[in-house]
Amino acid sequence: MNADGFRLDHIDVRSLAGVEAVRLPAVIRGRFHMPTWPRVREIAEAVAARAPSVLGPTTDGAYLVVDPVIDRQTLAPMGDMRVIIVPAPDPRELLEPDPSAAIIELMHMPFDAVCEFVDAVGESLEARAVGVGTAHLLSESSRDDDRMHRAFVSQLPRMFEGEALRTMVLNELGDLGARRLDGWLAVAAPAVQGISTRIAAHTPELRPTKASTAPPMMRGVPTTQLHVTAGNMPIVLVTSLLWAWATKGACVLKPAADSVPLIAALGTAVAEADPKHPLARHTTLAYWRGGDTAIEDPLLADGAFDRRVVWGTHRAVQALAQRGGAADTIVMRPRYAISFVGRAAMKHDLAATVRLAAVDSIVANQQACMSSLLHIVEGTDSDADTYACALAEVLGQWDKTFPYRAQDSVQGRLLSLRRGLLASGDWHIHGSWPSGASAVARINRDFDLSQHPGGRVVLVRAVDDLESAIAVHVNRNVSYVGVAPALVLRELRDVFVGHGVDNVMPLGETERLYAGRPHDGMQVLNRLVRWVSA
Amino acid sequence: MRIRCRRQRERGNGPPRMADAEIDALPLLRQLLVFARTWSCGLPLDLDAVAQVRNRVLTLNHQHHLREIPIFAQLAREGDMRGDDPFEFRDRVVLSDDWFKSYNPEWLHGDFASLSAWLQSVSTVRLPELSHRAADLASWRSELVQHGVFVTISSGTSTGQPSLVPRDEFTLAALRSSSGVRFPWSISAGEYDCVLLTSAGMDSGLQAGAAGLALNARHVHHLHTLGVYEFLRDAAAQRQKVIIFGPPSGLSSLVDELARASTQVELPAGSCVVTGGGWKHGLLQDLDSLLDAASTLLGIDRRRCVDAYSTAELNTVFVSCANHRYHVPPVVEAVVVDDLLRPLDEDENAGRLALFDPFARSYPSLLATSDYVILRADPCPCGLAGQTLLAPITRLKDAPPRGCGIPGLREPGYQ
């Protein structure tokens, strides 16, 4: 790798082997590292299969992230391919050369400095660092409508706000916990001496000449952190980064292949904000192919990191979480959402209810843990049929307003469901489904939602009673439920969380956030900090 | 196989009548049976002529299914078929093999009225008003047999939900006779003894095949009963040819027992071993090694120790040869389909296997399996003509494994 500079407004693009090739950096402890251009033969080999893939490391130490170029109007592949070239990092370079020194430096950095830095990063992103180039790279291979990308890109700077970060820390750690991030604080509880000390105190020949009067103290200490983030939404990388900074962590973050362009934008913003800032000098953003043991073995070795955050599929979670000995590993496992629609909500206003329900199913085109895959409708089969028809109409409107086209593999799995396991359901299909359109399937059978491939297909089932349905349909794989009406939500929220749901939300609001909210049932910041005593 | 004309009832009312398509298809199906037998004996065959007949039957089947299976007709409409190309259905309405799991699994616990209704919705079988006194799946199936409907059950161990494949008499007869396919070294009826490695019953296709073999055997021994070694020893002493048939797991148990025996059994020339039904992980040997061991321990020509590929929905078998290829009888067409269940160009030969089976009369004939194959059209060195699948045949990535109770990961790749 070359420790070259990088300019977001001057992204290096060439045509090699007939495809667009883009060279993007890694950011290793605040410094850009650019890959060497690969050989033409390697580019040709990478695109030969004409399918999304990752090749590498190349002869000169790069990964080639290959994607089809998507027509922005039709959201269908154009036939062209694009290759993003990123450096394959040396894992030894990703580890802090002196972890203790890093921790001490970060520990002594006031939290105010963290907030100021985050503000500066946000301002840089707002001013220019996100860049037309990054937005283009994110959307070029995406099957989401460009408005979704523009919405994300415009939202991105606002995620980097010092006060929001402070609120997140205060909400989660409390005022005391937040202040302990900056120093030692006395503990309110009296110290209780151990048995040996008390025996000594009562034994003249053993009694210490001077009793200890030091009050107990506690503080939060930053940790070295490895974040392996998922590919379903680029916001995941940003969320993990903000967690790391909120806890003053010395962090290494791996994006998924789809989010690689964000490294360039975030790295640029960090460099423009303050390249000498402790957070900048202890933040690494680097891509490697998941499962590459040459890189992951050193990173996952026992003691390599104090904390690990793993987002992803079951395979990713299993591959990573079981390694690394005693390292505290926070796992964000794949989960999904279900909607519960009470009789009263439909009776009151069916049209409004299905509009709310549709929003929860459109989230990330059903690829996120808050995306509703199944709508449980309280009522008769006829009620559920009516609901399904109405929902299908609204989803059809979404298809027109915010088009989306699932990958062929997702389309194929949906088609297999339509022509297989769910063939006996009543399907409401729009236009060219499964290509670029949604569907609603009214079913009367159980279906393992972990097998749902997403892609704007909503399953609808009728139940006699919502509370009884919880025991049948809700388990620890359900992260979110959207519930209507509000009264039912209040009545049943304890039952929902008792069955493993972490977020009981009003229908239509599964995407709702607040600073410092728990994630997957965990207070993540609390886990990322090492709490120490003196 | 003898295809007997049998009247089928219209749904609900009136006397039964034979659909025109069935009358047209019967002589063509008889032709295909003869073709299958000719082919499997290694005799010369005009494969193009076979294909013509096969495609004609598939077209007739397709029309029949469009008329009789409304859900299927709906899928055809969604496939945007224009109707001007008689073979466009091949590209538009290949179904998933989960078609036979599209019932509510809760019905297996006692709601056989709903199960019967479902059966009629996914196939052309028709049932009169049943008593539905059936207490379990076995008695339900028995009740259906009385009305000419034979439901084959897959193992269902992979997902816990079995496939229920409804066959009318025509289709069942095809299954039992493997649609005319014979081993080139087949032993005539009444001239062999049989060791069945399957459990008794007709639930699965494998068991139906075993039942077919047993019908024509002099003596039959089931592995799960004691005395298999003695049975084989006695057959050897009498110079009686033996067919050993069943799943690889059963053969593995047999091989283990034979290996412990003090005296080796030497079966007469003409005996054979045929395995089928899927491979179970955790067995110590791979299939080739297992067949090698069986050949050695029983003195059977290794070329007569073969594996046969089939599925719960397929009415024939693809028998392997010494060149590690599974031979597709030309009465059936094998294709590789893409993610969207569309047959790929002939140049692309690796991927998800789909089978076009003209003998599938009572249910849609174009079915995508969950198996990953390499499909070949080039001649096999063994001399048997037609399509072949290279061994080993594996499960699709993300598909639940076949065989007996293997939990599988279903996750997409981690990048």
Interface residues (C-beta under 8 A of the other chain):
Chain A: V54 G231 A256 A257 R289 G290 G291 G312 T313 H314 R315 A316 Q318 A319 P334 D408 S409 Q411 G412 R413 L415 S416 L417 R418 R419 G420 L421 L422 A423 S424 I429 W433 P434 N444 R445 D446 S450 Q451
Chain B: I71 L75 E78 V93 V94 L95 S96 D97 D98 W99 K101 S102 Y103 N104 P105 E106 W118 S121 V122 D338 D339 L340 L341 A368 L409 R410 E411 P412 G413 Y414 Q415
